[in-house]
Amino acid sequence: MPLLLISGAAIYIGLGAVERNLNDRLREDLELVARAVSGPLSQALSDGNELVLGESLRSIFRIARISGASVFDEQGKRIDSLGLADRDVTNSASAEEAIASGRLGGAFRRVEGESVFSQFTPLLNGEGQLQGLLQITRKRSDFHRLVASTRIWAVSIWSVLAAAISLVVILGHYGTVGRHVGRLLSMMTAMKPGQWRVTESASGPRELRQIHEGLAAMGARMARAESEIEARIERERELADRLRHHEKVAMIGRVAGGVAHELGAPLNVIHGRARILERQQLTEPMSRQVQDIQHQVSRMATIIQQLLDCFRHVPDSRRPEVLASIVSDALVQASEDDRCRCKELVSKGLENEARIRAEPIRVELACLNIIRNACQAAESRVRVFILEHERELEVRVEDDGPGIAPDQYEEIFEPFYTSRPAGEGTGLGLAVVSSVMKEHEGRAEVSGSELGGCCMSLFFPKEDKI
């Protein structure tokens, strides 16, 4: 718009200059014609030759486009005329000025109802004295026709220029700026949590490409920040879960410790009295009753010990340990257990020297529990493997027993949950395993075994190498 306004003002000023120039040229044309015929007319006036005077006036029309021509004497009375001309110029300021100054003069005036430009030229005799005036007229419309034609051309050129500029600006803006800005706005609108990355390639002028690159860099930073925040929230959630677990374990541990202390003394007394009775001369039925009492006391003592193992608050005394060595010790203890003596124990991977950060007694207890469970469930065979993964070590124990239903995979780690008949299990063995794994930032998983039974896996984080 500023460019169009400036160009319009320039054309307006230029038209004014052109109009003035055309007026000057037309006046110069009349002046040249007047000068060309003033000599013959002056001579004809001096000689009084009306024939030459008339021919000289007619010759003016042949030289240029003239509306009228007249010859006046020194008093301003018309001698001869052709076309538009004044009858009397005694009251004409331009004529008086030409007579007085002896120079050409002219002005726009009305002659016979027509607006014309009237040019007065003094006619001098041989001695330089004024003997008459020559008036040449030209219609004002001749001037205006040229100026109007010039205006039409100027306005047409300006209109074409304005249309071209508007078209160039509109199409150029859309082609070079508008559509690229639209793409940037669309990308900015699409950026939201989880979708900060800018995948489209940069295009358009250099400045817009720089904005696109800055937007992409900002999106990448936002995505990284969002990932870091989510990871931090997840870590805080894990820490909160671990804290709740430790608080729960500590509370239950205190309760279990109190219960064990309160029940320990009576159970020792009952166990002692049963041993005393066992040394007496008892009948066979009475002897069986005493043995049952001793068995139940031992079972209660085992349950109390497992409660303490499951819910005992253990200070963090973990240190780098070779996992294979801990599993080997657990296998030695399991081989002495009545439940494992009649089963084939197969081990693999015990030569692995990879380390975990562990409290060895607790890890050995967890491994021993799942080995004993496998022996108790197996028909004839149990396999114990140590497998190394990228960031974890796995203790895998498989058996060829009946297995565990998939809908029980989560429940078996709950305290006091057991799939065995009443009296054959306390339901605390795998609860101890779950507690130990949480202490060591690991996890326990259950699946089906290739042997047809159950596969229990304990995953421990690998200790970073120093």
N, C-alpha and C positions, 0 to 999 in steps of 0.2 A: 504493500500500500504506500509506504513512503516513496518508493521508487516511482510508482505511477503518479503520485501527486507532484513530485519534483519534475517528472517528464512533462506533465500537463502544464505546470507553470512555465517551464522552459518553452514549450510550444506557444503558449499564449504570448509570452514576451517576444518570441521570434516572429509571430504573426504581426505584432505591432511594428516591429522593425521592417518586416517585408512590406507592410502596407505603406509605411513612410517612404521606403525605397521606391515602391511602385509609383506613388504620387510624385516623387522627385523625378523619376524617369519620364513620366508623362509630361510633366512641366518642361523638362529639358527637351522633349520631342517638340512641344509647341514652340519653345524658344528657338530651336534649330530651324523649324519651318518659317517662323517669323523673320529670322535673320536671312534665310534664303530668298524670301520674296520682298524684303524691305527695300532692297536696292532698286529693282525694277519699278516698284510702286512709287518710290520717292522720285524717280526719274519721270514717270508718267505724270505725277502731280506737278512737277516743275514745268513739263512741256504742255500740260493740260490735255493730254492725249487720253480720252476716255476709253478708246478701244483697247489700248495697251493695259489700262487700269483694269478693265473687265477681264481680259485674258489672264492677267497676273493673279486676280482673285480666283478664277477658275483653276489655275495651275496649283493653287494651295490644296484643293481637294484631290488632285492627282498625286500629290507628294505624300500625304498622310491621311489618316482617318480623322476628318474634321467635321464638326457639326455646323459651323458657320464662320463666315469671314466678313469684315466690314472695314471701310476706310472712312475716316473722319478728318475734317479740316482742323486747323489749330484752335478754333473756337468750340470744337466738340460736336459739330453738325455733320450728320452722315452724308457722305458723297456717293458711295456705292456699297452694296452688300449682297451676300449670297448666304442662304440658310439661316440658322438662328443667330440673330445679331440685335444689338440695341439700336433703337432709333436715335437716341440722344444720350450722350455720356457726360453731359455737363454736371450731373450730380453724382458721378461715380468717383469714389475716393481713389480707387486704383488708377483711373484715367488721369485724375488730377495729379497723383503722385508721379505717374510716368511723364506727364507734361512738365511738371516742375523739376524733376530730377534728370530728365532725359534718359532714364534707364528703363529696362523692361520691368513690368509689374503685372500681377494678376491675383485673382481671388475667386472663390466660389460665390456665385450669385444666381439669381433667377432671371432668366431671359425668356420672355413670351411664355411664362408659366412653367418652363423647364429649368431644373437645377443644373447649371453648367459651370465649368471652370473657364473664366474669361482672362485671356492673355492680351495685354496692351503693349504695343511696340511703337516707340516714337519714330516718325518718318522725317528725316532731315534732308535739307537741300544740299547743294554742292558746297555751300559756305558754312554748313553745320548748323543752320538755323532750323527750328521746328516748323514744319509746314503741314503736319497732320499726324493722325494716329491709325495704327493698324490693330484691329481687334480680331482675335482668333478664339473661337469657343469650341469646347468639347464637353459632351454631356457627362454629368457626374456618374451616370450608370455605367459608362465605359470603365471608369476607375473601379467602381464597386464590383463589376463583373470579374475583373482580374483578381481583386482581393478575395471575392467569394470563392472563386475557383481555387485560390491558394488555401483558403480556410478548409474547403472540402477535402483537399489533398492532405492537409495537415491533420485534420480530425480523423480521416480514414487511416492514415499512417499510425496515429496515436492509438486508435482503437485496435488495429491489428497488433501493434506492439503490446498493448495492455492484455489482450487475449493471449498472446504468445507467452508473456511473462507469467500470467496467472496459470496457464497450462503447465509451463515449465516448473513453476513453484509448487503447484499441487502434485503433479506427477513426480517431480524431483524429490519433494518432501516424502512422499509415500515410498518411492523407490530407494532412496538413500538413507532416510531417517525413520519415517513413520512406521513401516512394517517391522524394522528391527527393534524400535522402541516398544512396539506392541508385543514382540516376542519376549523382550525383557520383562515387561509387565506381567505377561502370562506366567513366565518362570517364577517371578517373585510371588505371584498369587498361589502358585502350586507348592511353594516351599512351606512346609509345616512339620511338626514333630514326626520323626520317622521317615521324612522325605526331604531331607535337606540337600541331598546331592544333586548337582546340576549336570545332566548327562548330554545336553545338546551342545554342539560345537559353536564357537563364536563366529559371527559374520557381521558384515556391515562396515561402516567407516571405522578408522582406527580408534577414535574416541569411544565409540560404542563397543568395540571389541575389548577395550580396556575395562569398561564398566562390566561387561559380561565376565571377563576373567576375574575381576574383583568380586563379583557376585558368586562365581563358582568357588573361589577361595573362601569366602565367608560361609557358604553352605558346607564346605568340607570341614571348616573349624566347628561349625554348629553340630555337624554329625559326630565329630570326634568328642566334642563336649558332652553330647547326649549319650554316647556310648560310655564315656567315663562316668557320667552320673548314674546310668543304669547299673554299671558294674559296681560302683560304690554302694548303691542302694541294695544290690544283691549281696555284697559282702556284709553290709550292716544287718541285713535280714538273717544271713547265716550266723553272724556273731550273736544276734539277739536270740536265735533259736538255740545256739550252743549255750548261751548264758542261761536261758530258761531250763535247758536240759541239766546243766550243772547245778542250778538252784534246786531243781526237782530231785536230782540224785542226792544232793547234800541233805535235803530235808528227809527224804526216804531213808537215806543212810543213817541219819541220826535216830529215826524211828526204829530201823532194823537193828541198830547197835543197842538201843535200849531194850528192845524185845529180846535180843540174843543174850544180853546180860541178865535180864530177869528170868529167862527160861533156862539159861545155862546151869545155874546152881540146882534147880529142881531136877533137871534131866540127869545131872551127875549123880544126884542122890538116888534117883530111880535106877540108873544103870548100876550103881554100887550095890543096892539092895538086891537087884536081880542076880548079880554075880554071887552074892552071898547065898541066896536061895539055890543057885545052880550047884553049889558045893554040898548042899544037904541031900540026904537020902530021900529023893522024891519019886513019886510014881511016874510012870510014863506019861500020862495025860498032864500031870502037873509040870513035868519037865518041858513039854511042848509049849505050855502056857508061858513059862519063864523065857524060853527062846523067842517066842513071839514078842514079849515085852522088850527084850534086848534089840530085836530087829527094828521095832517101831521107834525105839529111842535113837538108834543109829540113823534111821531115816529122818527123824526130826532134826538131829544134829547136822545132817547133810543139807537139809533145807535151810537151816539157819546160816550155815556157811555159804551157801549159794546166794542167799539174800544179802549177806555182807559183801560177797564178791560183786554182786550186781549193782548195789547202790552205795558202795563204799566211795567216799571222796578221796581220790588219790592225788597228792601233789604232783605237779608237772616235773617228773624226774626223767623225762625222755632223753635219750642220747642215741647217736648213730649205732645201729646194730645190724649184723648180717641176718637177714630174714631166714635164710636157709638153715642157719645154726639153731634158731629158735624152733623152727618146724621139726628139725631133727630131734631136739630134746622132747618135743611133744610126742613124736612117734615112738620114742623109747618108753615114755610113760604109758602111751596107749597100748603098746605091745604087752605090758604087764597086766592090763585090765582084762577081766574075765570075758567081757563082751567082744574083745578083739583077738583073743588067743586062737579061736577056732576059725578066724577069717583070714583070707589072703590080703596082706597089705602091700600094695605096689606104690613105690615113690619114684619121682622123676624131677630133675632140676635142682637137687640138693647141693650140687656143686656151684651154683650161682653165688657170686660174691657181692651182689648188689645189696645196698644198705637202705634201711628205713630209719626214721627217727622214732624210737619206741621205748617203752618201759617193758623190758623182756618178760617179766613174770606175768603181766597182764596179757600180752600178746600170746604167750605160750598157753595161758588159760583158755583164751578164745579158740586157738587152733586145736587144743586138746578136746574141747567141748564138741566142735563139729566133727572131729575124727571119731569120738566115742558115739555120737549120734549116728554117723554113717555105719559104724560097726554094728550098732544095735538094730538098724533098719536093713542091713545088707543080708542077702542070702548066703554069699560065699566070698565076695570080692569087694575090696575098697581100693581106690586109686587116689594118691595124694601128689599133686603137681605144684611146682613153683614156676610161674610164667612171667616173663618180663615184657612190659609194654613201654610205650614212649615215656610216659611220666609216672607209671604205676607198676607195682609188683602185685601179682595175684597168687593167692593160695587157693587152689581148686581141689575140692574133695568130692569124689563121685562114688556111688554105690550101685549095686544091682538089685536093690530092694524094690518095694512097691511104688516108691516115689511120693510126691506131694502134689495135691490138686492145685492148679494155678490160682484159684480163688483164695487159697490159704497162704500164698507167698508173703503177704504183708502181715498177716495175723500171727504167724509163727514166732515173730520176734517180740510179741507182747508178753509181759510177765504173766506167769501162771497159765499160759495157753499151751495145751498139749493135745496131740492127736492120738496118744496112746490110751489104753484103758486105765481107769482109776487105780492108783497105787503103783503104776509102772513108770511114772514120770512126774517131776515137780513143775515142769513148764517154765523153768528159770534158766536152763542151759543156754538157749539162744538169746534170751534177754541179756545175759552176761556178755554174749558175743556182740550184740548191738551196742551195749554200753561201752565196751572196749573199743569198738570201731569209731564211735563218736569221739572218744578221748583222743584217738590218733588221727582224726580228720580223714578217716577212710569210709568205706561203705561195704555192706554185705548184700549179695544178690543170690537169688535162688532160681534155678531153671531145671529142665530135664536133662538127664545124663545119657550119654551114648550107651551106657551099660543097661539102661532101662529103668534106673531108679532116679535118685535125686542128685543134683549137682549144686554144691554150696561153694560160693566164691567170696573170698575176702580180698578187698583191694586196698593197698596201702600206698600213700604218696612216696615216691622215691626220694631219697636224700640227695641233695645237690652235691656234686663232686667238688672237693676242695682242690 
